[in-house]
C-alpha cells in the first residue's frame, strides 16, 4: 500500500474548458505546473488549444520549448542567460529601468514584456514614464542592437481580497497607465489578470490574454465563487494500515501528540508530513468510506485518525478529493491553494494519471 496522488485527466481538461471558454489564455505552469507535472499539464493545455505559457524558471521554459516547439513562452523572472533566451525563443520580463541600463548592450534581439510593479512591489517598473524612457532609448539604438519589446504586463496582488480597496486601486492604476501607453505604443501581448481578477471581471478591454494559474488546476481563488465554477481533478489518498484501541488517558504519536479523552479507536494511516501534508491541514478531517473523521496526530510517514467501528484496515483515506476540496481548507486558513498543492512530495507519493 502506498499513499497516492491521482489526477483525473478528463476532469482536468473539462475544468479548463469550463473556466476559460473562448478567452485567450496564457497558462501559468511554474513550479512543475503547480506540482501536477509539467509534461502532463503542457500536453493537456495544448489539447484544449492553449499555446502560451509562463513560468518563473528558465529550466522549465526550456523544457516547455522541447514539449511545445511552437508555443509562446514567457519567463516571469528576469534572467541574464541571453544566449539561451535567444536560442529557445523565450520571451522575458523586463523588470526595471536599472536592469535595462545594466544589460542594455546584451539585450539585443531579446523579446521582452515591460513589467509594472503595482501594489505588489515584487518586481517591475515604478512608473509608466520609466517604461516610456526605455522605449525611447531603445528606439534610438541601431536596429541590430535593439531589444524587441513585444508585451506589457502586471500582476494584481489583491484580486482575491474583497474586504479592502487595494484591488480597485491597483486595477485603476494599471488601466490608467496602460491606456496612456496605448495612445503612443502598440504591444503584441497585454496581460495582467490572474485567476481571481479574471473570475471577478472577465477579460479587460485592450488586453490580449489572461494569465491564469490556480483556477486552471481546479481551485477557487476566492471563497464566494461557487464550488461548481471550478472542478478539482486531484485526489490525495492513503490507506489504513491498522486500527488501534486506546484507553482513556492513553497517548499516541510523538510527544503526547494525542491523548484520548475517552476509550477510543484510532486508525494508523500511511501518509505524513514527509509526503507533503501540511501541519495545519492535519488539524482538520479526512474522508473514509464517504464519512469524515478527525485527524488527531501528524508524523513524518503516518497520520492518526479517530475512527468508529465502520473503518477497517486497508480502507482508503482521502485527504483531498472531489468531496473534500483543497480550496475548502484554503478558506479555513490551512494555507494558499498553491501552498497545499506544491507541498505534496512526488518523490514519496505514487503518482497516477487516470481518465
C-alpha positions as MATLAB code, in Angstrom:
seq = 'XXXXXXXXXXXXXXXXXXXXXXXXXXXXXXXXXXXXXXXXXXXXXXXXXXXXXXXXXXXXXXXXXXXXXXXXXXXXXXXXXXXXXXXXXXXXXXXXXXXXXXXXXXXXXXXXXXXXXXXXXXXXXXXXXXXXXXXXXXXXXXXXXXXXXXXXXXXXXXXXXXXXXXXXXXXXXXXXXXXXXXXXXXXXXXXXXXXXXXXXXXXXXXXXXXXXXXXXXXXXXXXXXXXXXXXXXXXXXXXXXXXXXXXXXXXXXXXXXXXXXXXXXXXXXXXXXXXXXXXXXXXXXXXXXXXXXXXXXXXXXXXXXXXXXXXXXXXXXXXXXXXXXXXXXXXXXXXXXXXXXXXXXXXXXXXXXXX';
ca = [
       0.000    0.000    0.000;
       1.264    3.460   -0.906;
      -0.123    6.959   -0.469;
      -1.132    8.153   -3.915;
      -1.540   11.413   -5.807;
      -4.060   10.887   -8.592;
      -5.028   13.342  -11.330;
      -8.077   12.697  -13.463;
      -7.116   13.980  -16.913;
     -10.707   14.187  -18.156;
     -11.762   16.345  -15.211;
      -8.607   18.447  -15.523;
      -9.413   19.120  -19.177;
     -13.118   19.688  -18.506;
     -12.273   22.260  -15.839;
     -10.017   24.207  -18.202;
     -12.716   24.357  -20.852;
     -15.371   25.410  -18.333;
     -13.234   28.141  -16.774;
     -11.678   29.527  -19.950;
     -14.432   29.369  -22.537;
     -13.283   31.372  -25.547;
     -10.939   33.647  -23.591;
      -7.320   33.735  -24.844;
      -5.140   32.328  -22.074;
      -1.513   32.303  -21.052;
      -1.273   29.278  -18.735;
       0.999   29.637  -15.726;
       2.976   26.397  -15.396;
       5.583   27.414  -12.823;
       6.830   25.013  -10.154;
       6.238   21.883  -12.197;
       2.787   23.126  -13.233;
       1.675   23.592   -9.625;
       3.018   20.100   -8.918;
       0.668   18.472  -11.432;
       3.625   17.629  -13.669;
       4.914   19.956  -16.374;
       4.759   17.462  -19.235;
       1.233   16.395  -18.297;
      -0.065   19.957  -17.980;
       1.511   21.184  -21.230;
       0.079   18.194  -23.074;
      -3.450   18.893  -21.844;
      -3.229   22.644  -22.382;
      -2.149   22.070  -25.977;
      -5.033   19.645  -26.464;
      -7.536   22.343  -25.454;
      -5.881   24.966  -27.648;
      -3.730   26.894  -25.156;
      -0.347   27.623  -26.732;
       1.028   30.332  -24.439;
       2.813   29.503  -21.217;
       4.550   31.362  -18.426;
       6.939   30.199  -15.742;
       9.479   31.668  -13.349;
      12.214   29.143  -14.185;
      14.447   29.198  -17.245;
      14.978   25.463  -16.845;
      11.223   24.934  -17.062;
      10.970   27.331  -20.008;
      13.499   25.235  -21.933;
      11.580   22.086  -21.076;
       8.355   23.675  -22.324;
      10.054   24.570  -25.598;
      11.050   20.940  -26.113;
       7.497   19.748  -25.449;
       5.802   22.596  -27.362;
       8.075   23.777  -30.196;
       5.600   26.368  -31.496;
       4.425   27.780  -28.167;
       4.926   31.317  -26.925;
       6.873   31.042  -23.664;
       7.140   33.900  -21.189;
       9.678   33.954  -18.361;
       8.211   35.952  -15.470;
      11.539   36.266  -13.669;
      14.354   38.166  -15.386;
      17.375   36.203  -16.499;
      20.792   37.110  -17.824;
      21.359   33.935  -19.852;
      20.713   35.914  -23.004;
      22.117   33.392  -25.479;
      19.856   30.700  -24.083;
      16.846   33.007  -24.294;
      17.638   33.666  -27.948;
      18.331   30.006  -28.713;
      14.996   28.798  -27.353;
      12.985   31.879  -28.350;
      11.892   32.595  -24.785;
      10.324   35.951  -24.031;
      11.225   37.556  -20.720;
      10.035   40.200  -18.302;
      11.928   43.487  -18.276;
      11.701   44.283  -14.557;
      13.154   47.749  -14.164;
      14.913   50.726  -15.675;
      18.116   49.819  -13.829;
      18.066   46.282  -15.281;
      17.737   47.733  -18.773;
      20.643   50.097  -18.269;
      22.824   47.388  -16.738;
      22.295   44.912  -19.587;
      21.454   47.278  -22.408;
      24.341   46.089  -24.604;
      23.466   42.405  -24.130;
      19.695   42.562  -24.641;
      19.751   42.940  -28.411;
      17.131   40.766  -30.061;
      15.654   39.571  -26.757;
      11.858   39.674  -26.669;
      10.687   41.413  -23.507;
       7.474   42.404  -21.749;
       7.605   45.630  -19.742;
       6.504   44.919  -16.174;
       4.633   47.405  -13.971;
       5.188   46.754  -10.257;
       1.813   47.998   -8.950;
       0.926   47.474   -5.282;
       2.588   44.065   -5.096;
       6.023   45.764   -5.244;
       7.619   42.451   -6.128;
       9.180   43.339   -9.435;
       8.618   45.837  -12.199;
       8.994   49.464  -13.233;
       7.940   52.031  -10.663;
       6.172   54.213  -13.244;
       4.935   54.125  -16.803;
       7.223   57.065  -17.506;
      10.182   54.781  -16.873;
       8.765   52.362  -19.417;
       8.478   55.167  -21.947;
      12.101   56.052  -21.282;
      13.185   52.503  -22.141;
      11.116   52.513  -25.322;
      12.596   55.826  -26.390;
      16.186   54.886  -25.567;
      15.808   51.545  -27.276;
      14.380   53.129  -30.437;
      17.450   55.359  -30.727;
      19.816   52.395  -30.911;
      20.869   50.845  -34.235;
      18.293   48.239  -35.227;
      20.555   45.255  -34.623;
      21.258   46.452  -31.050;
      17.630   46.939  -30.043;
      15.692   44.633  -27.776;
      12.275   43.574  -29.041;
       9.508   44.999  -26.820;
       6.606   42.646  -27.507;
       4.480   42.966  -24.390;
       3.447   44.797  -21.249;
       2.123   43.266  -18.034;
       1.474   43.486  -14.327;
       0.237   41.289  -11.504;
      -2.639   42.001   -9.134;
      -1.663   41.067   -5.603;
      -5.069   41.827   -4.069;
      -7.571   40.430   -6.563;
      -8.691   37.751   -4.122;
      -9.360   40.309   -1.383;
     -12.915   41.651   -1.055;
     -12.822   43.485    2.266;
     -10.204   46.056    1.248;
      -9.934   48.553   -1.609;
      -6.455   47.606   -2.829;
      -7.639   45.609   -5.834;
      -9.636   48.535   -7.170;
      -6.662   50.820   -6.529;
      -4.147   48.610   -8.329;
      -6.599   47.932  -11.150;
      -7.223   51.648  -11.700;
      -3.514   52.461  -11.615;
      -2.776   49.785  -14.196;
      -5.640   50.571  -16.564;
      -4.986   54.321  -16.420;
      -1.292   53.896  -17.161;
      -1.875   51.263  -19.821;
      -4.430   53.343  -21.684;
      -1.979   56.238  -21.751;
       0.746   53.951  -23.106;
      -1.567   52.661  -25.824;
      -2.052   56.175  -27.205;
       1.615   56.084  -28.234;
       2.703   52.459  -28.466;
       1.428   49.069  -29.608;
       2.093   45.749  -27.890;
       1.562   42.249  -29.204;
       0.842   40.909  -25.724;
      -1.012   42.698  -22.921;
      -1.719   40.587  -19.853;
      -2.447   41.421  -16.232;
      -5.223   39.262  -14.846;
      -4.641   36.304  -12.583;
      -7.305   33.749  -11.681;
      -9.103   35.922   -9.131;
      -9.152   39.006  -11.349;
     -10.439   37.064  -14.338;
     -13.174   35.291  -12.396;
     -14.283   38.647  -10.996;
     -14.043   40.847  -14.082;
     -13.606   38.734  -17.241;
     -11.015   39.875  -19.785;
     -10.209   43.587  -19.570;
     -10.578   45.817  -22.607;
      -7.416   46.117  -24.726;
      -5.882   43.034  -23.099;
      -4.814   40.198  -25.357;
      -4.732   37.407  -22.735;
      -5.495   36.459  -19.178;
      -2.605   34.853  -17.317;
      -4.182   32.065  -15.283;
      -2.701   29.788  -12.683;
      -4.549   28.159   -9.808;
      -8.042   28.160  -11.318;
      -6.763   26.034  -14.226;
      -5.671   23.461  -11.666;
      -9.076   23.120  -10.068;
      -9.099   25.515   -7.111;
     -11.289   28.531   -6.468;
      -9.267   31.726   -5.980;
     -11.798   33.179   -3.519;
     -14.461   31.715   -1.262;
     -17.551   33.432   -2.665;
     -17.040   31.726   -6.022;
     -19.455   28.755   -6.211;
     -17.852   25.322   -5.946;
     -19.354   24.228   -9.243;
     -17.484   27.007  -11.069;
     -14.258   25.033  -10.734;
     -13.707   21.270  -10.908;
     -10.990   19.619   -8.832;
      -9.192   16.790  -10.615;
      -6.622   15.972   -7.909;
      -7.088   13.285   -5.275;
      -4.645   12.635   -2.441;
      -5.293    9.259   -0.851;
      -3.691    6.919    1.647;
      -4.537    3.680    3.436;
      -5.473    2.460    6.873;
      -2.589    0.255    7.990;
      -4.164   -0.849   11.249;
      -6.737    0.155   13.876;
      -5.586    0.616   17.471;
      -7.625    0.709   20.667;
      -6.743    3.485   23.144;
      -7.911    3.664   26.735;
      -8.899    6.964   28.304;
      -5.662    8.816   29.104;
      -3.514    6.852   26.626;
      -1.297    8.952   24.367;
      -0.276    8.231   20.784;
       2.135    9.899   18.419;
       5.350   11.686   19.261;
       5.492   13.848   22.386;
       1.914   13.124   23.507;
       0.547   14.349   20.168;
      -2.870   12.901   21.002;
      -4.279   11.864   24.356;
      -7.571   10.015   24.377;
     -10.278   11.703   26.452;
     -12.361    8.513   26.425;
     -11.821    4.952   25.288;
     -11.464    5.284   21.539;
     -10.088    3.761   18.355;
      -7.577    5.344   16.011;
      -6.549    4.366   12.503;
      -2.875    4.450   11.596;
      -2.659    5.854    8.054;
       0.357    5.624    5.739;
       0.906    9.307    4.932;
       2.501   12.191    6.817;
       4.350   15.469    6.582;
       7.174   13.737    4.710;
       4.644   13.218    1.913;
       3.693   16.872    1.994;
       0.730   17.008    4.359;
       0.843   20.441    5.984;
       0.654   20.542    9.759;
      -2.243   22.982    9.532;
      -4.087   20.519    7.277;
      -3.768   17.817    9.927;
      -5.881   19.900   12.292;
      -8.952   19.004   10.245;
     -10.631   15.890    8.945;
     -10.234   13.272    6.251;
     -12.711   11.092    4.375;
     -13.035    7.329    4.872;
     -15.832    5.386    3.181;
     -17.696    8.617    2.495;
     -17.636    9.810    6.114;
     -15.441   12.493    7.662;
     -13.188   11.615   10.586;
     -10.885   13.934   12.584;
      -7.113   13.675   12.197;
      -5.554   13.556   15.670;
      -1.792   13.403   15.054;
       0.678   14.007   12.246;
       4.016   12.240   11.908;
       6.567   12.061    9.114;
       5.058    8.996    7.472;
       1.803    8.461    9.358;
      -1.432   10.034   10.479;
      -3.578    9.011   13.407;
      -7.293    9.375   12.719;
     -10.030    8.932   15.326;
     -12.498    6.420   13.881;
     -15.510    4.233   14.654;
     -16.264    0.573   14.058;
     -17.086    1.184   10.380;
     -13.414    1.696    9.495;
     -11.242   -1.338    8.799;
      -7.601   -1.954    7.824;
      -6.905   -1.398    4.115;
      -9.713    1.158    3.839;
      -8.926    4.122    1.569;
      -8.363    7.509    3.246;
      -8.956   10.683    1.223;
      -7.244   13.928    2.253;
      -8.104   15.829   -0.917;
     -10.696   14.862   -3.483;
     -13.904   15.825   -5.230;
     -15.837   15.838   -1.935;
     -13.041   17.210    0.251;
     -11.581   20.029   -1.782;
      -8.239   21.768   -1.498;
      -9.885   25.186   -1.556;
     -12.140   24.193    1.355;
      -9.033   24.093    3.535;
      -7.620   27.219    1.948;
     -10.618   29.138    3.227;
     -10.226   27.522    6.652;
      -6.748   29.031    6.856;
      -4.606   25.959    6.185;
      -2.632   27.768    3.500;
      -2.988   29.028   -0.050;
      -4.250   26.586   -2.665;
      -0.837   26.568   -4.289;
       0.875   26.099   -0.926;
      -1.064   22.915   -0.199;
      -0.506   21.518   -3.690;
       3.160   22.412   -4.055;
       3.983   20.813   -0.692;
       3.000   17.356   -1.982;
       6.059   15.133   -2.303;
       6.311   13.495   -5.704;
       9.357   11.539   -4.508;
       7.409    9.591   -1.885;
       3.876    9.581   -3.262;
       2.825    7.230   -6.022;
       1.587    9.373   -8.925;
      -1.226    8.273  -11.215;
      -2.940    9.851  -14.204;
      -6.375    8.416  -14.908;
      -9.189    9.240  -17.302;
];
